[in-house]
Amino acid sequence: MAAEAGIGVGLIALSASLAFGLSAIASAIAEKSIGTAAVGALAEKEELFGKGLILTVIPETLVIFGLVVAILIMGMAG
């Protein structure tokens, strides 16, 4: 059965992994920059902790979207 699947299933798996992996890398780069700025702002004004925390968490939604797209792509294999 595995030999009959052909290259199509492999390409679907590759595209799903790229959707998730690239969104995770982009989120890490964004979170690094935002986290650095949030820590700098927090050093000057401690009351900015809540805003810094929210802004640091926002890029994580990119990973969730990448995971959803990867799951939808893997659904095409069935």
Biopython code that builds the backbone (N, CA, C, O; Angstrom):
import numpy as np
from Bio.PDB.StructureBuilder import StructureBuilder

atoms = [
    (1, "MET", "N", (0.821, -1.188, 0.000)),
    (1, "MET", "CA", (0.000, 0.000, 0.000)),
    (1, "MET", "C", (0.865, 1.252, 0.000)),
    (1, "MET", "O", (0.517, 2.240, -0.646)),
    (2, "ALA", "N", (1.995, 1.227, 0.720)),
    (2, "ALA", "CA", (2.850, 2.411, 0.808)),
    (2, "ALA", "C", (3.481, 2.729, -0.542)),
    (2, "ALA", "O", (3.673, 3.899, -0.873)),
    (3, "ALA", "N", (3.804, 1.708, -1.320)),
    (3, "ALA", "CA", (4.408, 1.947, -2.630)),
    (3, "ALA", "C", (3.391, 2.513, -3.613)),
    (3, "ALA", "O", (3.756, 3.213, -4.558)),
    (4, "GLU", "N", (2.117, 2.209, -3.388)),
    (4, "GLU", "CA", (1.077, 2.696, -4.278)),
    (4, "GLU", "C", (0.714, 4.161, -4.023)),
    (4, "GLU", "O", (0.086, 4.800, -4.867)),
    (5, "ALA", "N", (1.101, 4.685, -2.880)),
    (5, "ALA", "CA", (0.715, 6.049, -2.515)),
    (5, "ALA", "C", (1.370, 7.068, -3.436)),
    (5, "ALA", "O", (0.771, 8.102, -3.733)),
    (6, "GLY", "N", (2.553, 6.804, -3.878)),
    (6, "GLY", "CA", (3.222, 7.703, -4.802)),
    (6, "GLY", "C", (3.825, 8.912, -4.124)),
    (6, "GLY", "O", (3.890, 9.002, -2.898)),
    (7, "ILE", "N", (4.263, 9.835, -4.953)),
    (7, "ILE", "CA", (4.951, 11.017, -4.449)),
    (7, "ILE", "C", (3.979, 12.050, -3.896)),
    (7, "ILE", "O", (4.386, 12.946, -3.156)),
    (8, "GLY", "N", (2.703, 11.939, -4.244)),
    (8, "GLY", "CA", (1.719, 12.927, -3.808)),
    (8, "GLY", "C", (1.602, 13.026, -2.296)),
    (8, "GLY", "O", (1.521, 14.126, -1.749)),
    (9, "VAL", "N", (1.592, 11.886, -1.618)),
    (9, "VAL", "CA", (1.468, 11.892, -0.162)),
    (9, "VAL", "C", (2.713, 12.500, 0.472)),
    (9, "VAL", "O", (2.620, 13.206, 1.476)),
    (10, "GLY", "N", (3.856, 12.234, -0.100)),
    (10, "GLY", "CA", (5.091, 12.832, 0.419)),
    (10, "GLY", "C", (5.121, 14.342, 0.259)),
    (10, "GLY", "O", (5.588, 15.061, 1.142)),
    (11, "LEU", "N", (4.621, 14.815, -0.872)),
    (11, "LEU", "CA", (4.572, 16.265, -1.078)),
    (11, "LEU", "C", (3.555, 16.935, -0.159)),
    (11, "LEU", "O", (3.770, 18.059, 0.294)),
    (12, "ILE", "N", (2.457, 16.253, 0.113)),
    (12, "ILE", "CA", (1.472, 16.795, 1.057)),
    (12, "ILE", "C", (2.082, 16.874, 2.451)),
    (12, "ILE", "O", (1.891, 17.867, 3.152)),
    (13, "ALA", "N", (2.809, 15.844, 2.857)),
    (13, "ALA", "CA", (3.455, 15.862, 4.169)),
    (13, "ALA", "C", (4.525, 16.947, 4.241)),
    (13, "ALA", "O", (4.673, 17.607, 5.269)),
    (14, "LEU", "N", (5.266, 17.131, 3.159)),
    (14, "LEU", "CA", (6.288, 18.178, 3.124)),
    (14, "LEU", "C", (5.656, 19.561, 3.225)),
    (14, "LEU", "O", (6.162, 20.419, 3.949)),
    (15, "SER", "N", (4.570, 19.787, 2.518)),
    (15, "SER", "CA", (3.926, 21.090, 2.575)),
    (15, "SER", "C", (3.308, 21.350, 3.946)),
    (15, "SER", "O", (3.310, 22.489, 4.412)),
    (16, "ALA", "N", (2.784, 20.328, 4.594)),
    (16, "ALA", "CA", (2.246, 20.501, 5.945)),
    (16, "ALA", "C", (3.354, 20.829, 6.935)),
    (16, "ALA", "O", (3.180, 21.685, 7.802)),
    (17, "SER", "N", (4.486, 20.160, 6.811)),
    (17, "SER", "CA", (5.594, 20.444, 7.724)),
    (17, "SER", "C", (6.172, 21.835, 7.478)),
    (17, "SER", "O", (6.597, 22.502, 8.422)),
    (18, "LEU", "N", (6.194, 22.277, 6.230)),
    (18, "LEU", "CA", (6.667, 23.635, 5.942)),
    (18, "LEU", "C", (5.704, 24.680, 6.495)),
    (18, "LEU", "O", (6.141, 25.710, 7.007)),
    (19, "ALA", "N", (4.411, 24.431, 6.398)),
    (19, "ALA", "CA", (3.426, 25.372, 6.933)),
    (19, "ALA", "C", (3.603, 25.552, 8.432)),
    (19, "ALA", "O", (3.527, 26.671, 8.940)),
    (20, "PHE", "N", (3.837, 24.466, 9.133)),
    (20, "PHE", "CA", (3.997, 24.557, 10.584)),
    (20, "PHE", "C", (5.380, 25.081, 10.962)),
    (20, "PHE", "O", (5.500, 25.943, 11.833)),
    (21, "GLY", "N", (6.410, 24.572, 10.320)),
    (21, "GLY", "CA", (7.780, 24.951, 10.687)),
    (21, "GLY", "C", (8.104, 26.399, 10.400)),
    (21, "GLY", "O", (8.713, 27.075, 11.229)),
    (22, "LEU", "N", (7.708, 26.884, 9.242)),
    (22, "LEU", "CA", (8.005, 28.274, 8.902)),
    (22, "LEU", "C", (7.207, 29.252, 9.754)),
    (22, "LEU", "O", (7.699, 30.332, 10.082)),
    (23, "SER", "N", (5.988, 28.888, 10.115)),
    (23, "SER", "CA", (5.227, 29.772, 11.003)),
    (23, "SER", "C", (5.844, 29.793, 12.403)),
    (23, "SER", "O", (5.816, 30.825, 13.073)),
    (24, "ALA", "N", (6.396, 28.675, 12.844)),
    (24, "ALA", "CA", (7.055, 28.645, 14.149)),
    (24, "ALA", "C", (8.334, 29.478, 14.142)),
    (24, "ALA", "O", (8.622, 30.176, 15.114)),
    (25, "ILE", "N", (9.099, 29.413, 13.060)),
    (25, "ILE", "CA", (10.320, 30.212, 12.966)),
    (25, "ILE", "C", (9.990, 31.700, 12.920)),
    (25, "ILE", "O", (10.650, 32.499, 13.584)),
    (26, "ALA", "N", (8.983, 32.076, 12.148)),
    (26, "ALA", "CA", (8.584, 33.481, 12.070)),
    (26, "ALA", "C", (8.092, 33.981, 13.427)),
    (26, "ALA", "O", (8.377, 35.115, 13.812)),
    (27, "SER", "N", (7.364, 33.147, 14.141)),
    (27, "SER", "CA", (6.882, 33.536, 15.463)),
    (27, "SER", "C", (8.045, 33.709, 16.438)),
    (27, "SER", "O", (8.028, 34.626, 17.260)),
    (28, "ALA", "N", (9.037, 32.855, 16.360)),
    (28, "ALA", "CA", (10.194, 32.969, 17.250)),
    (28, "ALA", "C", (10.965, 34.256, 16.992)),
    (28, "ALA", "O", (11.403, 34.916, 17.934)),
    (29, "ILE", "N", (11.132, 34.615, 15.729)),
    (29, "ILE", "CA", (11.849, 35.856, 15.398)),
    (29, "ILE", "C", (11.068, 37.067, 15.906)),
    (29, "ILE", "O", (11.656, 37.983, 16.481)),
    (30, "ALA", "N", (9.758, 37.080, 15.700)),
    (30, "ALA", "CA", (8.935, 38.197, 16.164)),
    (30, "ALA", "C", (8.917, 38.276, 17.681)),
    (30, "ALA", "O", (8.990, 39.364, 18.252)),
    (31, "GLU", "N", (8.820, 37.134, 18.326)),
    (31, "GLU", "CA", (8.748, 37.131, 19.788)),
    (31, "GLU", "C", (10.066, 37.580, 20.414)),
    (31, "GLU", "O", (10.072, 38.184, 21.486)),
    (32, "LYS", "N", (11.176, 37.288, 19.746)),
    (32, "LYS", "CA", (12.480, 37.731, 20.252)),
    (32, "LYS", "C", (12.555, 39.251, 20.267)),
    (32, "LYS", "O", (12.997, 39.841, 21.253)),
    (33, "SER", "N", (12.133, 39.879, 19.198)),
    (33, "SER", "CA", (12.189, 41.339, 19.114)),
    (33, "SER", "C", (11.214, 41.994, 20.091)),
    (33, "SER", "O", (11.559, 42.965, 20.765)),
    (34, "ILE", "N", (10.009, 41.461, 20.161)),
    (34, "ILE", "CA", (9.013, 42.027, 21.058)),
    (34, "ILE", "C", (9.414, 41.813, 22.516)),
    (34, "ILE", "O", (9.234, 42.701, 23.350)),
    (35, "GLY", "N", (9.947, 40.659, 22.814)),
    (35, "GLY", "CA", (10.372, 40.384, 24.187)),
    (35, "GLY", "C", (11.497, 41.284, 24.641)),
    (35, "GLY", "O", (11.516, 41.726, 25.790)),
    (36, "THR", "N", (12.439, 41.561, 23.753)),
    (36, "THR", "CA", (13.540, 42.462, 24.084)),
    (36, "THR", "C", (13.017, 43.864, 24.388)),
    (36, "THR", "O", (13.433, 44.490, 25.363)),
    (37, "ALA", "N", (12.102, 44.351, 23.547)),
    (37, "ALA", "CA", (11.525, 45.673, 23.769)),
    (37, "ALA", "C", (10.679, 45.706, 25.040)),
    (37, "ALA", "O", (10.677, 46.707, 25.756)),
    (38, "ALA", "N", (9.967, 44.624, 25.323)),
    (38, "ALA", "CA", (9.121, 44.577, 26.521)),
    (38, "ALA", "C", (9.964, 44.600, 27.793)),
    (38, "ALA", "O", (9.598, 45.255, 28.769)),
    (39, "VAL", "N", (11.082, 43.892, 27.786)),
    (39, "VAL", "CA", (11.950, 43.890, 28.959)),
    (39, "VAL", "C", (12.573, 45.268, 29.159)),
    (39, "VAL", "O", (12.723, 45.724, 30.292)),
    (40, "GLY", "N", (12.937, 45.930, 28.062)),
    (40, "GLY", "CA", (13.481, 47.280, 28.173)),
    (40, "GLY", "C", (12.457, 48.258, 28.720)),
    (40, "GLY", "O", (12.785, 49.106, 29.550)),
    (41, "ALA", "N", (11.217, 48.145, 28.259)),
    (41, "ALA", "CA", (10.161, 49.024, 28.768)),
    (41, "ALA", "C", (9.847, 48.713, 30.224)),
    (41, "ALA", "O", (9.560, 49.613, 31.013)),
    (42, "LEU", "N", (9.903, 47.442, 30.569)),
    (42, "LEU", "CA", (9.616, 47.038, 31.946)),
    (42, "LEU", "C", (10.687, 47.549, 32.902)),
    (42, "LEU", "O", (10.391, 47.829, 34.064)),
    (43, "ALA", "N", (11.918, 47.674, 32.436)),
    (43, "ALA", "CA", (12.988, 48.190, 33.284)),
    (43, "ALA", "C", (12.757, 49.660, 33.619)),
    (43, "ALA", "O", (13.161, 50.129, 34.683)),
    (44, "GLU", "N", (12.112, 50.380, 32.718)),
    (44, "GLU", "CA", (11.855, 51.795, 32.963)),
    (44, "GLU", "C", (10.543, 52.034, 33.713)),
    (44, "GLU", "O", (10.490, 52.861, 34.624)),
    (45, "LYS", "N", (9.483, 51.311, 33.330)),
    (45, "LYS", "CA", (8.170, 51.466, 33.966)),
    (45, "LYS", "C", (7.607, 50.090, 34.278)),
    (45, "LYS", "O", (7.284, 49.323, 33.371)),
    (46, "GLU", "N", (7.491, 49.781, 35.555)),
    (46, "GLU", "CA", (7.000, 48.455, 35.941)),
    (46, "GLU", "C", (5.516, 48.259, 35.631)),
    (46, "GLU", "O", (5.062, 47.120, 35.525)),
    (47, "GLU", "N", (4.759, 49.332, 35.484)),
    (47, "GLU", "CA", (3.327, 49.191, 35.221)),
    (47, "GLU", "C", (3.032, 48.761, 33.784)),
    (47, "GLU", "O", (1.874, 48.515, 33.448)),
    (48, "LEU", "N", (4.040, 48.666, 32.941)),
    (48, "LEU", "CA", (3.855, 48.213, 31.561)),
    (48, "LEU", "C", (3.950, 46.692, 31.421)),
    (48, "LEU", "O", (4.001, 46.174, 30.305)),
    (49, "PHE", "N", (3.973, 45.976, 32.551)),
    (49, "PHE", "CA", (4.125, 44.516, 32.505)),
    (49, "PHE", "C", (2.982, 43.845, 31.747)),
    (49, "PHE", "O", (3.219, 42.951, 30.935)),
    (50, "GLY", "N", (1.753, 44.266, 32.003)),
    (50, "GLY", "CA", (0.593, 43.644, 31.354)),
    (50, "GLY", "C", (0.614, 43.818, 29.848)),
    (50, "GLY", "O", (0.367, 42.868, 29.105)),
    (51, "LYS", "N", (0.910, 45.036, 29.392)),
    (51, "LYS", "CA", (0.974, 45.282, 27.954)),
    (51, "LYS", "C", (2.124, 44.508, 27.312)),
    (51, "LYS", "O", (1.983, 43.971, 26.214)),
    (52, "GLY", "N", (3.255, 44.454, 27.999)),
    (52, "GLY", "CA", (4.395, 43.695, 27.469)),
    (52, "GLY", "C", (4.102, 42.218, 27.368)),
    (52, "GLY", "O", (4.513, 41.563, 26.410)),
    (53, "LEU", "N", (3.391, 41.684, 28.354)),
    (53, "LEU", "CA", (3.034, 40.268, 28.337)),
    (53, "LEU", "C", (2.078, 39.953, 27.191)),
    (53, "LEU", "O", (2.239, 38.948, 26.499)),
    (54, "ILE", "N", (1.088, 40.811, 26.996)),
    (54, "ILE", "CA", (0.128, 40.584, 25.911)),
    (54, "ILE", "C", (0.820, 40.668, 24.551)),
    (54, "ILE", "O", (0.579, 39.837, 23.676)),
    (55, "LEU", "N", (1.671, 41.664, 24.379)),
    (55, "LEU", "CA", (2.364, 41.812, 23.099)),
    (55, "LEU", "C", (3.355, 40.677, 22.845)),
    (55, "LEU", "O", (3.634, 40.344, 21.693)),
    (56, "THR", "N", (3.881, 40.088, 23.900)),
    (56, "THR", "CA", (4.803, 38.965, 23.732)),
    (56, "THR", "C", (4.059, 37.694, 23.321)),
    (56, "THR", "O", (4.617, 36.855, 22.615)),
    (57, "VAL", "N", (2.819, 37.545, 23.749)),
    (57, "VAL", "CA", (2.047, 36.331, 23.471)),
    (57, "VAL", "C", (1.393, 36.371, 22.089)),
    (57, "VAL", "O", (1.095, 35.315, 21.531)),
    (58, "ILE", "N", (1.164, 37.547, 21.529)),
    (58, "ILE", "CA", (0.456, 37.667, 20.246)),
    (58, "ILE", "C", (1.107, 36.863, 19.113)),
    (58, "ILE", "O", (0.374, 36.232, 18.351)),
    (59, "PRO", "N", (2.437, 36.845, 18.953)),
    (59, "PRO", "CA", (3.003, 36.054, 17.844)),
    (59, "PRO", "C", (2.748, 34.553, 17.944)),
    (59, "PRO", "O", (2.855, 33.844, 16.944)),
    (60, "GLU", "N", (2.417, 34.065, 19.121)),
    (60, "GLU", "CA", (2.141, 32.635, 19.265)),
    (60, "GLU", "C", (0.904, 32.214, 18.483)),
    (60, "GLU", "O", (0.746, 31.038, 18.157)),
    (61, "THR", "N", (0.019, 33.171, 18.178)),
    (61, "THR", "CA", (-1.151, 32.819, 17.383)),
    (61, "THR", "C", (-0.749, 32.402, 15.973)),
    (61, "THR", "O", (-1.468, 31.644, 15.321)),
    (62, "LEU", "N", (0.393, 32.889, 15.499)),
    (62, "LEU", "CA", (0.882, 32.460, 14.184)),
    (62, "LEU", "C", (1.153, 30.960, 14.159)),
    (62, "LEU", "O", (0.880, 30.288, 13.165)),
    (63, "VAL", "N", (1.687, 30.447, 15.248)),
    (63, "VAL", "CA", (1.968, 29.005, 15.310)),
    (63, "VAL", "C", (0.663, 28.211, 15.324)),
    (63, "VAL", "O", (0.571, 27.147, 14.712)),
    (64, "ILE", "N", (-0.333, 28.728, 16.015)),
    (64, "ILE", "CA", (-1.628, 28.046, 16.038)),
    (64, "ILE", "C", (-2.237, 28.023, 14.637)),
    (64, "ILE", "O", (-2.775, 27.003, 14.206)),
    (65, "PHE", "N", (-2.150, 29.158, 13.924)),
    (65, "PHE", "CA", (-2.656, 29.192, 12.555)),
    (65, "PHE", "C", (-1.871, 28.228, 11.661)),
    (65, "PHE", "O", (-2.460, 27.546, 10.822)),
    (66, "GLY", "N", (-0.562, 28.167, 11.833)),
    (66, "GLY", "CA", (0.256, 27.228, 11.056)),
    (66, "GLY", "C", (-0.120, 25.791, 11.336)),
    (66, "GLY", "O", (-0.137, 24.965, 10.423)),
    (67, "LEU", "N", (-0.425, 25.478, 12.595)),
    (67, "LEU", "CA", (-0.845, 24.120, 12.952)),
    (67, "LEU", "C", (-2.186, 23.778, 12.316)),
    (67, "LEU", "O", (-2.375, 22.665, 11.826)),
    (68, "VAL", "N", (-3.116, 24.725, 12.320)),
    (68, "VAL", "CA", (-4.427, 24.485, 11.708)),
    (68, "VAL", "C", (-4.282, 24.255, 10.204)),
    (68, "VAL", "O", (-4.916, 23.358, 9.648)),
    (69, "VAL", "N", (-3.450, 25.061, 9.548)),
    (69, "VAL", "CA", (-3.227, 24.884, 8.108)),
    (69, "VAL", "C", (-2.565, 23.538, 7.839)),
    (69, "VAL", "O", (-2.921, 22.860, 6.875)),
    (70, "ALA", "N", (-1.608, 23.142, 8.674)),
    (70, "ALA", "CA", (-0.947, 21.848, 8.490)),
    (70, "ALA", "C", (-1.942, 20.697, 8.643)),
    (70, "ALA", "O", (-1.885, 19.721, 7.895)),
    (71, "ILE", "N", (-2.845, 20.812, 9.605)),
    (71, "ILE", "CA", (-3.857, 19.767, 9.788)),
    (71, "ILE", "C", (-4.797, 19.714, 8.585)),
    (71, "ILE", "O", (-5.174, 18.633, 8.134)),
    (72, "LEU", "N", (-5.174, 20.882, 8.069)),
    (72, "LEU", "CA", (-6.035, 20.913, 6.876)),
    (72, "LEU", "C", (-5.320, 20.313, 5.657)),
    (72, "LEU", "O", (-5.934, 19.606, 4.858)),
    (73, "ILE", "N", (-4.040, 20.599, 5.524)),
    (73, "ILE", "CA", (-3.275, 20.028, 4.406)),
    (73, "ILE", "C", (-3.175, 18.513, 4.541)),
    (73, "ILE", "O", (-3.314, 17.791, 3.554)),
    (74, "MET", "N", (-2.934, 18.026, 5.762)),
    (74, "MET", "CA", (-2.838, 16.582, 5.964)),
    (74, "MET", "C", (-4.183, 15.898, 5.710)),
    (74, "MET", "O", (-4.222, 14.714, 5.374)),
    (75, "GLY", "N", (-5.272, 16.629, 5.868)),
    (75, "GLY", "CA", (-6.582, 16.072, 5.560)),
    (75, "GLY", "C", (-6.761, 15.807, 4.089)),
    (75, "GLY", "O", (-7.608, 15.001, 3.705)),
    (76, "MET", "N", (-5.970, 16.475, 3.245)),
    (76, "MET", "CA", (-6.035, 16.244, 1.814)),
    (76, "MET", "C", (-5.453, 14.888, 1.434)),
    (76, "MET", "O", (-5.751, 14.374, 0.356)),
    (77, "ALA", "N", (-4.630, 14.300, 2.294)),
    (77, "ALA", "CA", (-3.996, 13.029, 1.975)),
    (77, "ALA", "C", (-4.976, 11.862, 2.066)),
    (77, "ALA", "O", (-4.755, 10.813, 1.460)),
    (78, "GLY", "N", (-6.033, 12.038, 2.805)),
    (78, "GLY", "CA", (-6.971, 10.933, 3.041)),
    (78, "GLY", "C", (-7.927, 10.656, 1.965)),
    (78, "GLY", "O", (-8.746, 9.745, 2.087)),
]
sb = StructureBuilder()
sb.init_structure("model")
sb.init_model(0)
sb.init_chain("A")
sb.init_seg("    ")
for serial, (resi, resn, name, xyz) in enumerate(atoms, 1):
    if name == "N":
        sb.init_residue(resn, " ", resi, " ")
    sb.init_atom(name, np.array(xyz, "f"), 0.0, 1.0, " ", f" {name:<3s}", serial, name[0])
structure = sb.get_structure()
